[in-house]
Amino acid sequence: MKILFAVSECMPFCATGGLAEVAGSLPAALAKKKNTVKVIMPLYKRVIDNYSKELEFVGKTNTALSWRNQYCGLFRIKKDGVEYYFIDNKYYFDRDSLYSYYDDGERFAFFSKAVFDCLEMIKFYPDIIHANDHQTALVNIYLDSFKRQGRFLSTKSVFTIHNIEYQGQYDNYVLGDLFGLGWEYREILENNKCVNLLKGAIVTSDAFTTVSPRYAKEITTGRYGKGLEYIINTNRFKLTGIL
C-alpha cells in the first residue's frame, strides 16, 4: 500500500508536541510492514539549520493559491525506509518558530495545496493520504475537491485529531480569497459563523482518528468536543481511537 503522511512537524527534524512523535514513529513502523510510505512537511528554518547536508533537491514548481502563484521547492531525506519530503518556500517557512504567526492560515493553505503539486512532481499517487491536526486539514479538503474534478478518485483520506483545542478558525472570506475553494464548501467548513478547518477535515475525510479510544469518546461530549461535538457525533461512524 502507498501511504502519504502530511504533517506540520515530525521527529527528529522539528517538534513542539505529540504530533511530531507520532509522525516520527508511525511511518517507519508501517514501512517495516512492506508499505511504501512517504512523509511530507514544510522546510522550516530549523530543518535547514540542522539537516542541510542531508537535504537532496528534488525539483521546483509553482503553486496556485486562489489568485496567488507561489514558488514551491521540494527536498528529500531518506531515513529508516521512509522518504521525508520538505516543501520549500522561504517567505512562508524561513522563520524561527513553526507556528503562531499572523499568516498561519495562508502558510499552511499554501503547504496543503503544494502537497498535490509535489505529488505530481514525483509521480506518487497514494492509496491513502493521512493528514494531522488543523495545520494540514486542508490537505484532505483539497483532496475532496480534486475528486470532484476526477483526480485522485481512488485515494482515500484519514485525518487524526491530536488536540481538538486548536481548530483552524478564520473569517468566511478566506474560503475563496485564500483557500481558493468554491462556495459549495461553505456549509462543509462553516461552524459558528466562521470557517473551521477541523470540521472540514472531519466531514470530508473517509475516516478520522484520535490518539486513544478514551479521547475518541471524550470529544463526542460537550465538555471536551470544544464546539464540534455535534459534527463528531454525526460522523461518529468514521471515528476510531487508536493507541
Summary of the structure (lengths in Angstrom):
residues: 243
radius of gyration: 16.8
end to end distance: 21.5
largest distance: 48.6
contacts: 810
relative contact order: 0.13
helix: 38%
strand: 28%
